Amino acid sequence: MSRHHSLDYVEFTSPDPSATGLFLSEAFGWRTAEYGPDYVGFEDGEEAHEAGGVARGENAAPLAIVYSADLEATEASVVAAGGVVVTPIFAFPGGRRFVFRDPAGVTMAVWSDAT
């Protein structure tokens, strides 16, 4: 099965990512990894990859993140379908991503491996 354009990651915000990560570990048995004071990744046990993360910030709606094998082509497809890029493609440790809003105002992101 191809990962391309599959829902791959969910990101929450919390004023205290460490506390939220500890809660997820204790409540659900999820493994967590701290990436400094502002980010905690978690594995939900489904696969051997991170299913999501908790970023420092005010509590907000979760951010659904789609995987793409071709980030630039997916960005073009999002724009052609009426989406608006709100954060252009940027690099982060392990990959690149962009954030967009769909025509109804829903915010999502798309990421790709670092290449």
N, C-alpha and C positions, 0 to 999 in steps of 0.2 A: 504494500500500500504506500502511495506517495504522501509525503508530508506537505507538499506544495499546496498552499492555500488552505491548510487545515488550522483549526483553532489549536494553538500550541502552548499558550502561557496566559496566566492571569496575574495582574499586579494590583495589589492593594496599597493604600497609604495609611500611615499610622503616625501619631506623634512620637511613638516609642517602638520602632521596628523590632528591637530585641525582645520586648515584652510580648508583642504580638507573635513573634516566632516561637517563643517559649510556650505560649498558649496553644498554638497550632500543634506543637510537638506533644504537649501533655494531653490535649483533648482528643487528638486524632492519631497520634503516633507517627506523625510526619517527621522526616529528617529535615533538619535545617542547617544552613551554613551562613555565617555572618560574613559580609563583605564590607567590613568597616562599620562605623556607628550609624550609617544612614541607609543600609540595605541588608535584608536577610532573604536568602533564597530558600525555597522548600521543595521537597519531593513528596508527592502524595502517595507513593507506594505503587502506583500504576505501572510505571516504567522506571528505568534507571536514568532519568533525566529530570531536571528541575521542571516542575509543573507551574511554578509561580514564584512571586516574590513580594516583599513588603518594603516599600520605599518610605523614607521619612517625609511626612507632610500632614496636612490636615485631613481628617477622614473625608473621603470622597467616594464616588462610585468606582467600582473595580474597573480596570482597564483590560479589555480583552485584546490579546495579541495573536495575530495570525502569522504563520511561517510562510516564507516565500523562497523559492529556489532562485528567483531573479527579481531582486528588489526594485530595480529601475522599471522593469516591465510591469510589475504589480502597481507601482506608484502611477504610472501612466494609465493603467486600467481603472484605478480608483478615480483619478481625475476625469477620465472620459465618461465614467458612470455618474458624474455629478458630485463626487467627493471633493473636499477642500483640504489641502495639506496645511496643517497648523504648526507642525514642527518638521522641517525638511530632514532628509536623511542625515543621520549622524552616527559616528562610531562609538561603541562602548566595548569594554573587555569581552571578547568572544563573538562580536557581531556588529551589525549596523541595523538601524531601524528608522521609521518615520511614523508620525502620528497624524491622523486625519479625522475629519468629521464627515459623516454621511449627510445627504440632503435633509434628513430629519433632525440633524443635530447630535446624533450619537457619536461619541468619540471612541476610536479604536486605534490600534497600532499594527504595523507589519514589521517583522524582523527577518534578517537573513544572517547566515554564518559569515564570519569575517573572511573575505576573499579579496 
